Structure formats: C-alpha cells, structure tokens
Amino acid sequence: MERKADAKTKSGLDVLVAGAGYVGLAAAVSLKQARPGLAIALVDAAPAGAWQRDGRASAIAAAACRMLDQLGVWAEIAPQAQAITEMIITDSRTSDPVRPVFLTFDGEVAPGEPFAHMVANRALNGALRASAEMLGIDIIEGVAVQGFETNGAGITVHLADGATLKTRLLVAADGVNSKLRDMAGIKTVKWEYGQSGIVCTVAHERPHNGRAEEHFLPAGPFATLPLKPGEDGTNRSSIVWVERTPDAEKLVTGDDLVFEHELEQRFSLKLGEIRVADKPRAWPLGLTIARAFVAPRIALAGDAAHGIHPIAGQGLNLGFKDVAALAEVIVEADRLGQDIGALDVLERYQQWRRFDTVQMGVTTDVLNRLFSNDIGPLRTVRDIGLGLVERMPRLKEFFIRQASGLSASTPRLLKGEAI
C-alpha cells in the first residue's frame, strides 16, 4: 500500500530509508520498534505492489530468524517457512553415473532450532510491510531518489516527483547497483564471474523431507532447496543453478523441453518425476564490495554495500547482519543524545560490519574459483578436503554456526535480544 508522508514528517525526518526490500524494511522496523519517537520513512523506486510479483524464495539463517522473531514478524512468516533439516554436498560432473556425498550437515544449531529456513520472498516482504504499517512508518512507492545534499545537521533528499525530504540520516538499501552509493561518491571493488544464476521452482513427486543439496559442477554449483508444499499439497523445491552466462541465457530463453531435460540431468529423479512450476530467470553474478560503508549522513546496507556469489547462500543474511548492527549503533547513539547521522557514529557501524563482509566476499570468491572448474588435481584436493571436514565433528559444528549467522560478534537482534 502506498502511503505518502505528510508535510510535517517530510520536513522533520530522523531516518529515511531508500529501498523497501527486506533489508530496508527490516532497518526501518527495527529502529522504530526500539525508538518509537524517531520519525522514519521509506522511499522505493519500484512501483506499488511490485514485491507481490516476486516468486522467488530465500534461505533465512537461524540468526536472522531470531531477529525476525524479536521484531514480531516471524510468527506470521513461520507457517509458510520450510525448515532445512539436512544439508548434503556432492562434487561431480553432470555425466557421472554416481554422485558420491562428500559432506553432510545436521540441520540444527540447537535442539529444535534449524540452522536455516526457506521462506517465500512475498511472505517475508509482506510481514515486514505489515509491521511497518502498524508502527506508522510511511512508505513512498514508485518514486526514486534523484539527488541529495548534506548541510551540517541534516541531509536534504530530492525525489523524482519533485518532493523534498529533510532527514538526519539516509540509509541506502537500494540494491547492488545502488544509485545512492554512486551519488555519495563511494567507489566499489567489483568484478564479474562470467556466470549467471538461474532461479526457478520445481514440483516433484516425492517429499524432500527438508533436505537441501548442493552439487558442485564444473560450470558452477547447482543447489536444491526445500520449500513448503503448495496450497494443493504439491511437493516443491527452489533451484539455484549457476551456469556460464551465455549458456544460462540460452537455457532460460530457449525451448522449454531443452531446459527441462538439462534440469533433469542435474536434479535427477531421486524425488520422482519433476516439472518446472514457474518461469526460470537468470541473473549475472559478480562480486561487489563498497570501499566505504558510510559517508556523511549516509549508511549503506545490504546489497548496496556488498553483492557476493550465492555459493554459500549468505547474501540476504549479510544484509540482515547490516540491519542488526546499524540499528544497535543508531539506537545506542540516540539514547546517549548523540547525532545519529554524525560520521563518528556511523564509523562504528562500518568498523563492525566491514571486516566480516570482506571476509565473506573473499570466502565465496575462493569457493567459486575452487569448485567451478573441472581441473583434475584441484578436484582431488577439494574432495579430500570435504572428506576431512566430514570426519571432524567440531569443524562441522563451526561451519554450521557460521552458516547460521551466530558468530562471536553477532549483534543483539541476531541473538534474539532487544536493543
């Protein structure tokens, strides 16, 4: 629903969030919930209702689930979420008759708490939007930020419809191709992988029992992620299929029978007959990391700060970590009477998040280069490595904790604690 900020709010915002995706919505909700006195609004370039047409699903790590629970939205999301109860990893060629399992992970970080859930993007966005509306956060849709200028104690933001908003802090959560990041003069470290990620939903005959699988193939990983059954009881899984970009484009724009044949070669018939349940789409993959996460009165969050390879399924969860850290920094500063948009306050957020982000970016880059090839000696080394991890329970537990987002420097929201 489109809601326009009134004249009073327009001239006296504390926080303006640009981007009404999951990261932007979560940032606005977490700040408003902790500090109800803050005047907060969201502005989004996408047309009203565009989010309802998103048929994808995302892996939500345990820490992010705890945050969503603390924000009061997980109860609405949970009935539509599918727990990942097991994760298996294989390394093979498409033509190999047998795909040996090199590594398995139990799906719990604590008894009864899965390390991740698969959640439909519409359900996640809808729950956060409902919370924002309940908290009185204005959402201005279908209007892009055209420019801004800082002026001492505030920042003046100009919208494409001619409106002007004045705020103390502008949060840029407008995606990996962030216009606000460019406007702020923040440079990026960026390169393309020559790969694209194909995403689609597959219906299958037999239940998946909550198992997720990641097959490392020469062109890139092929992940099968369990979804909640459809309304008619259909068993479903989400596919994230990485191919070289020219091949991916041919697959998604070509003959449906060719696509289904290639999909079956990778998915196999372990869950019975399969069929593609929606239109496959492909996105180019690359690594993008902002050289700075903050500028005077501006903070980058989510994909605006970092875009990484999906090989570890951590993109959205990195964004939620940004939200939790930024909210904690801003709330503490506000309680102390500090200027929430001051650069020294925002630097605390940057120091908290930048190392973790760079580390994850490097990790996914190395994993992609290590596994997305068919070099014999390298295949032998990586398979031995996977086998060693399989035989070391404590190391496996460490990887599960990392994948769940529960590391040593976890912000309070990600621990399920109030800020």
Sequence and secondary structure as in RCSB ss.txt:
>XXXX:A:sequence
MERKADAKTKSGLDVLVAGAGYVGLAAAVSLKQARPGLAIALVDAAPAGAWQRDGRASAIAAAACRMLDQLGVWA
EIAPQAQAITEMIITDSRTSDPVRPVFLTFDGEVAPGEPFAHMVANRALNGALRASAEMLGIDIIEGVAVQGFET
NGAGITVHLADGATLKTRLLVAADGVNSKLRDMAGIKTVKWEYGQSGIVCTVAHERPHNGRAEEHFLPAGPFATL
PLKPGEDGTNRSSIVWVERTPDAEKLVTGDDLVFEHELEQRFSLKLGEIRVADKPRAWPLGLTIARAFVAPRIAL
AGDAAHGIHPIAGQGLNLGFKDVAALAEVIVEADRLGQDIGALDVLERYQQWRRFDTVQMGVTTDVLNRLFSNDI
GPLRTVRDIGLGLVERMPRLKEFFIRQASGLSASTPRLLKGEAI
>XXXX:A:secstr
      HHHHTSEEEEEE  SHHHHHHHHHHHHH TTS EEEEESS TTGGGG   EEEEEHHHHHHHHHTT HH
HHGGGEEE  EEEEEE  TT S   EEEEEESEEETTEESEEEEEHHHHHHHHHHHHHHTT EEEES  EEEEEE
 SS EEEEETTS EEEEEEEEE S TT HHHHHTT  EEEEEEEEEEEEEEEEESS  TTEEEEEEETTEEEEEE
E    TT  EEEEEEEEEEHHHHHHHHHS HHHHHHHHHHHH STTSSEEE S  EEEEEEEEEES SEETTEEE
 GGGTEE  GGGS HHHHHHHHHHHHHHHHHHHHHTT  TT HHHHHHHHHHHHHHHHHHHHHHHHHHHHHSS  
HHHHHHHHHHHHHHHT HHHHHHHHHHHHT  TT  GGGGT   
